[in-house]
Amino acid sequence: MKVLSFVLSFVLLLPLAQVNAQTDDGAIINYGEQHHPVIDADGMVASQNEIASRVGAMILAKGGNAVDAAVAVAFSLAVTTPRAGNIGGGGFMLVYLADSKQTVAIDYREKAPPAATRDMFLDADGNVDDERARFSLLSSGVPGTVAGLHLALTKYGTMRWSDVIAPAIKLADDGIIVMYDMAENLRMKRDRLTLNDAARKAFYKENGDLYQAGELIKQKDLAWTLKQIAKNGPDAFYRGAVAKKIIAEMERGGGLIDAEALAAYKPVERMAVHGSYRGFDIAAMPPSSSGGIHVIQMLNIMENFPVSRFGSGSADYVHLLTEVQRLAFADRSKHLGDLDYYKVPMQWLTSKEYGKQLAAGIDMQKARPSSDVAPGVEPMHESPDTTHFSIMDGKGNVVSNTFTLNFSYGNHIVVPGAGFLLNNEMDDFVSAPGVPNAFGMLGDVANEIEPGKRPLSSMTPVIVFKDGAPVLATGSPGGSRIITAVLQMLVNVIDFHMNIADATDAPRMHHQWYPDKLYLEPGFSPDTINILRARGHDIETDNWAVGSLQSVATDGVLYFGASDPRRPSAAAVGAKEVTCPLKVPPCATP
Ligand code: DON
């Protein structure tokens, strides 16, 4: 009781009620709210898969820090969620370090192989060959995940490399129970996945039958690969036994990833991009992801409007979001590309002045046709199925990580004998000007294919701070919808004062300039939809969900986790809770 009242009085002093579930009188739970985050005192992991979240929470409970847990979660997701968790893909990790109070941004995005060329996906008539760009070995960029996770662990972790990979090896070797999500997903993708012999061997029974929910799936080839990586480090993947298998597969099927391409891969540590919104500070990924810049740009525009007065779900709010997203995605098409190859005007795009200028052009009564919106021109005087997890440890460190193979199951090709899927991230480049990629994204020279370049991404891991202390880590899958899902999470928390579970569950919208359509999830009222139609919006309501947010928040005392209910099998798991899974004494010590 004493401990509880200490915690409660401490909580009372904190100004962060809106990211958590606290009420004004300091109670931790407000029973008037509709959705509730998971609560824990020792740290929290939110990911797309419950087993992976438990692995991470177990690492925290053993004294590992957020980065140790992140690396263990990432490798575990490669086993439990093969459609997006990966070692054959790439991603972005933001790490906040409590000791130095710095946020570092690790870019481990895939790179175009040295032999890649600008027009490699054009056929003889100059048309983009989608099949080649999305489902062939040419569609793979050089994977960055293994090198990126190794960089994160060796620089910012505390545990041994082999120890954080060990849980994933066990999951692959001993097997996992197939859940409905995995069974259904593999059923849906059977036609395409079984075209590839190694994918058929990895994900279907010997006779080609589907795994049913409740059955055991073992991934022995993947276990072999993970053991190689655990024993010999990233060298196993980029130079050693695993590299040999990747190269053999590329030679068999006409891919471009050779020994030179693999050996040259290096992840990069970059400065996080920073912005602010109504007294909160936001740290996000710089390019080669576009998400950080555009979330900050959109918040800068929205700061000029009384968003909380509009109200969540109102026609005014959805109209404003639509106009803001239209502007940001137009700029994305022109100005964003890999920083190492293209001078992205980051300062201008994320400046309050530019936000104000764009805000002035928004008519709150009328939708602007996308054809009237062009990417902005930088003033001359200025210088120049994915998966997310969020982790906070009890020492104040934070990880916000999004990684992917691009499509669910990438190009649907498994490296024979190595048991892992290859990405099809080359489709995130612009194959030809004016031709949209799989997510309908348009682009220009900033994002055309060049050897060694990283394709532009929408992945948007963010960390939000109040008075210098981290209060929220969030991110999502969903292609172009990642950016808009993350934006709405931040606005729900900051403007509408929702706790992170309510903020996650609230219906979301999406607009990306082209196609000029406003996508609405179920849950918006007919009145709102009628008003939006009257203002000129072309609305689609029967589309797929906007992202799957995995978020962790803290008030400095307790940790709050929320996993999006939009996709099954996800879970937030607390570090204290995981040591007593059945909540019946005596609890097992991990
Ligand atoms: O990097 C990107 O923006 C895309 N490759 C992400 C793909 C994605 O989110 C698919 N998942 N739903």
Boltz pocket constraint, residues with backbone or C-beta under 6 A from the ligand:
constraints:
  - pocket:
      binder: B
      contacts: [[A, 385], [A, 386], [A, 404], [A, 405], [A, 406], [A, 407], [A, 408], [A, 425], [A, 428], [A, 456], [A, 457], [A, 458], [A, 459], [A, 476], [A, 477], [A, 478], [A, 479], [A, 480], [A, 482]]
      max_distance: 6.0
